[in-house]
Amino acid sequence: MTQLETQGLAARNAARVLSVAGTARKNAALEAIAAAIVARQGEILAANAADLEAGKAAGLRPALLDRLALDQGRIAGIVEGVRQVAALPDPIGEVTRMSTRPNGLTIGKRRVPLGVIGIIYEARPNVTVDAAALCLKSGNAVLLRGGKEAFRSNQAFVAVMRDALEGAGLPRDCVALVTDTSRESATELMGLTEYLDVLIPRGGAGLIRSVVENARVPVIETGVGVCHVYVHEGADLDMAARIIHNAKTSRPSVCNAAECLLVDRGIARDFLPMAWQLLQTKDVELRGCPETRAILGDFVKPASEADWDTEFGDYILAVKVVGGFDEATDFIAAHGSGHSEAIVTNDYNAAQRFLDVVDAAAVYVNASTRFTDGFEFGLGAEIGISTQKMHARGPMGLEELTSSKFIIYGTGQVR
Amino acid sequence: MTQLETQGLAARNAARVLSVAGTARKNAALEAIAAAIVARQGEILAANAADLEAGKAAGLRPALLDRLALDQGRIAGIVEGVRQVAALPDPIGEVTRMSTRPNGLTIGKRRVPLGVIGIIYEARPNVTVDAAALCLKSGNAVLLRGGKEAFRSNQAFVAVMRDALEGAGLPRDCVALVTDTSRESATELMGLTEYLDVLIPRGGAGLIRSVVENARVPVIETGVGVCHVYVHEGADLDMAARIIHNAKTSRPSVCNAAECLLVDRGIARDFLPMAWQLLQTKDVELRGCPETRAILGDFVKPASEADWDTEFGDYILAVKVVGGFDEATDFIAAHGSGHSEAIVTNDYNAAQRFLDVVDAAAVYVNASTRFTDGFEFGLGAEIGISTQKMHARGPMGLEELTSSKFIIYGTGQVR
């Protein structure tokens, strides 16, 4: 057995215990983890300092170093996150659709854990604890594979969590870190069908694409967002300007930020200058269609074909004037990534029809796409945002980390 | 574009129309399909006769020829199935969990079609109509790829269905048959990620394994069943004998038939002869552990290691004496396929604990595993039985052919 198979088998065995551990024990383990992280933050910070030093020596970009860095405040935030997960309702055990069939069989659908979840992510040590807490609460064992730049920090966090699990009477192997950070081990993890029930990549487009293309384990695809705001001719133009300004600039690096503005021809001459007045306060670069450039001027760069399909993740916005509702929604069908799409309109029929015809995880009327988020949607937690249609779509909370089984009570029925 | 890509694109466009077609139009199309199959059964039976003739010439086994054959009675059954699907509630459009957030956003989760579904199946022309009807009712376009021995029959059914769709005002391409039946086209279909949302294999273990291993499109794995009946020492032995007899012999070729009998040591000497008395009426071949052979005699063949993991699909039963509940459930965890598992017992704690610890799509107390079926479970229809944990598990009806999207009504909210 390879090292990873050994870890997979251990996780599988731990998952069998965890699946029937019950809410009280799982919550006690989460509380023990929170307390242990507080008590042992010295060793965690020391490991993180070593990661940061190595990262600086390797010439990591400042933004990456910032995501890697921990301090007392960030650790307090991580601990608070664990306690919030402990406070959430336990999704496991709920039975839905229980009924008695004409032959007397009583059949219900019970929510159960998925089993063993693999998480592949970048050098963000907070994800290590966050993902482990969500998996634990939902009764799943977890195999974590974080970016190698955060390896020492992850190792420290996982050591603390495993000790706390043991102290709370649960198997240490409910949480494990893949210690081989080679490219080969990533490939092996993606093929570990015997031990992994699902693999969730959390990170940038490159990481996600690589996992989706190479994994044989079932994957939940997360996060790529080419989101549109469509300003319909029936829009409140002030509201529309505030919405595109927020959707583009409040946090351009995240997947629910807007990348493209579509504007109905009838209002483009009025609206585009209003939108630009707000967008220019954040120095947003516009890449427009010819009509946009004719209205706003040559400071708008010409949009290339590739721009319509790009998640800029930056203060860059593609802008296109369209001939009406059908052209706008056809354009979204052709270029959207199925993440979050918004219309701004006061026209009842346009609003309802947009909700009907646009095929995306979240479809908005008169609100910023930035709300697509587990906390904002009231799920209480988020393991990621699914952009696929199977199993889960949109923000994923604890329920999306579960499966179901039918339970059947009989009195000797045969068929 | 290849022929298959052209079909995929046409299906994708048809799916956009179908997704918002509404219940009345979908039901009218299903009724039109039922009526057209009745009206045009002459051409369908002629095509089927040509398939049968070619099949006989190619030396197809009688069982395969029987599955391939149509007659007026079977066509009436197929038509009745379409009308039953039309009569089922439409799952599309239901909104769950709608609530208003503190910031005034009203957020709901709406059930929507998956999009385009691919079905790969063997030479069973009834599946062509059955699968198309279920996909249509759930708002999905479907690409059908049936076994090549049934090609003429499938082509006749699909031609009739496409004409009926058009007559009912829906795109013909809601239902399409993959006309290239080469091995290469199967491989291409499994990689058609741009146009297919999900691929469902229906058929034997070989077909399913090939699809699961080769597909890059998301797959819903169906059907392999290595199911156990565990007779606990607290069982009513008469009931247990009737249950294993039914689970093994009522239809041994299907996935919910039992393949292995586990018997507690304390009752084995009493129970095994009782079970054999019923099983021998169907000439069941037993393959037993040494204890089983010591009790029943040398007519029981010795079970090989491979027998414990085999879906016999025949009048063959593996039999093992176990040392109690934990050994039985560990054995099921090691050798079961996660399909259907049953305990026979009158012990309350053993029953409840079996439902807790056994990880399978359907877990039974005191009933035959043969009930794992969409109709028996009250789903009204069945596209297959999922043995995976993601998206759907167990019998899949119309709801399992759907996804969801969040719809958000705002009044100008920004974040």
Contacts between the chains, C-beta under 8 A, distances in Angstrom:
chain1	res1	chain2	res2	distance
A	16	B	333	6.9
A	16	B	357	7.4
A	16	B	359	7.6
A	19	B	357	7.8
A	19	B	359	7.3
A	20	B	356	5.1
A	20	B	357	5.9
A	99	B	378	6.8
A	101	B	376	7.1
A	101	B	377	7.7
A	101	B	378	6.0
A	105	B	367	5.9
A	105	B	371	6.4
A	105	B	376	7.9
A	107	B	377	5.7
A	107	B	378	7.2
A	109	B	394	8.0
A	110	B	355	7.8
A	112	B	359	7.3
A	114	B	389	5.3
A	114	B	390	7.3
A	115	B	359	7.3
A	115	B	389	6.5
A	197	B	389	5.4
A	197	B	390	7.5
A	198	B	389	7.6
A	198	B	390	6.0
A	213	B	216	7.3
A	216	B	213	7.3
A	218	B	218	7.8
A	218	B	388	7.0
A	218	B	390	5.0
A	220	B	390	7.7
A	236	B	412	7.2
A	239	B	412	4.3
A	242	B	412	6.8
A	242	B	414	5.7
A	243	B	412	6.9
A	243	B	414	6.1
A	245	B	414	7.7
A	246	B	414	3.5
A	246	B	415	6.2
A	247	B	414	7.8
A	250	B	414	7.3
A	250	B	415	5.9
A	333	B	16	6.8
A	351	B	409	8.0
A	355	B	110	7.8
A	355	B	407	4.8
A	356	B	20	5.1
A	357	B	16	7.4
A	357	B	19	7.8
A	357	B	20	5.8
A	359	B	16	7.6
A	359	B	19	7.2
A	359	B	112	7.3
A	359	B	115	7.3
A	359	B	405	7.3
A	360	B	405	6.3
A	361	B	405	6.1
A	361	B	406	6.5
A	362	B	405	6.9
A	362	B	406	4.4
A	362	B	407	8.0
A	362	B	408	6.3
A	363	B	405	5.9
A	363	B	406	7.2
A	363	B	407	5.5
A	363	B	408	6.9
A	364	B	408	4.6
A	364	B	410	6.2
A	365	B	408	7.0
A	365	B	409	5.4
A	365	B	410	6.0
A	366	B	409	7.4
A	366	B	410	4.2
A	366	B	411	5.9
A	366	B	412	5.6
A	366	B	413	7.7
A	367	B	105	5.9
A	367	B	408	5.8
A	367	B	409	7.9
A	367	B	410	2.8
A	367	B	411	7.8
A	367	B	412	7.1
A	367	B	413	4.4
A	367	B	414	7.6
A	368	B	413	6.5
A	368	B	414	4.6
A	368	B	415	5.6
A	370	B	414	7.3
A	370	B	415	4.2
A	371	B	105	6.3
A	371	B	408	6.8
A	371	B	413	7.0
A	371	B	415	5.8
A	372	B	406	7.5
A	376	B	101	7.1
A	376	B	105	7.9
A	376	B	415	7.3
A	377	B	101	7.7
A	377	B	107	5.7
A	377	B	406	6.7
A	378	B	99	6.8
A	378	B	101	6.1
A	378	B	107	7.2
A	388	B	218	7.0
A	389	B	114	5.3
A	389	B	115	6.6
A	389	B	197	5.5
A	389	B	198	7.6
A	389	B	403	3.8
A	390	B	114	7.3
A	390	B	197	7.5
A	390	B	198	6.0
A	390	B	218	4.9
A	390	B	220	7.7
A	390	B	390	6.7
A	390	B	391	4.5
A	390	B	403	7.0
A	391	B	390	4.5
A	391	B	391	4.1
A	393	B	403	5.4
A	393	B	404	5.5
A	393	B	405	6.4
A	393	B	406	8.0
A	394	B	109	8.0
A	394	B	404	7.5
A	394	B	405	7.1
A	394	B	406	4.9
A	395	B	406	7.8
A	403	B	389	3.9
A	403	B	390	7.0
A	403	B	393	5.4
A	404	B	393	5.5
A	404	B	394	7.5
A	405	B	359	7.3
A	405	B	360	6.3
A	405	B	361	6.1
A	405	B	362	6.9
A	405	B	363	5.9
A	405	B	393	6.4
A	405	B	394	7.1
A	406	B	361	6.5
A	406	B	362	4.4
A	406	B	363	7.2
A	406	B	372	7.5
A	406	B	377	6.8
A	406	B	393	8.0
A	406	B	394	4.9
A	406	B	395	7.8
A	407	B	355	4.9
A	407	B	362	8.0
A	407	B	363	5.5
A	408	B	362	6.3
A	408	B	363	6.9
A	408	B	364	4.5
A	408	B	365	7.0
A	408	B	367	5.8
A	408	B	371	6.8
A	409	B	351	8.0
A	409	B	365	5.4
A	409	B	366	7.4
A	409	B	367	7.9
A	410	B	364	6.2
A	410	B	365	6.0
A	410	B	366	4.2
A	410	B	367	2.8
A	411	B	366	5.8
A	411	B	367	7.8
A	412	B	236	7.2
A	412	B	239	4.2
A	412	B	242	6.7
A	412	B	243	6.8
A	412	B	366	5.5
A	412	B	367	7.1
A	413	B	366	7.7
A	413	B	367	4.4
A	413	B	368	6.5
A	413	B	371	7.0
A	414	B	242	5.7
A	414	B	243	6.1
A	414	B	245	7.7
A	414	B	246	3.5
A	414	B	247	7.8
A	414	B	250	7.3
A	414	B	367	7.6
A	414	B	368	4.6
A	414	B	370	7.3
A	415	B	246	6.2
A	415	B	250	5.9
A	415	B	368	5.5
A	415	B	370	4.2
A	415	B	371	5.7
A	415	B	376	7.3
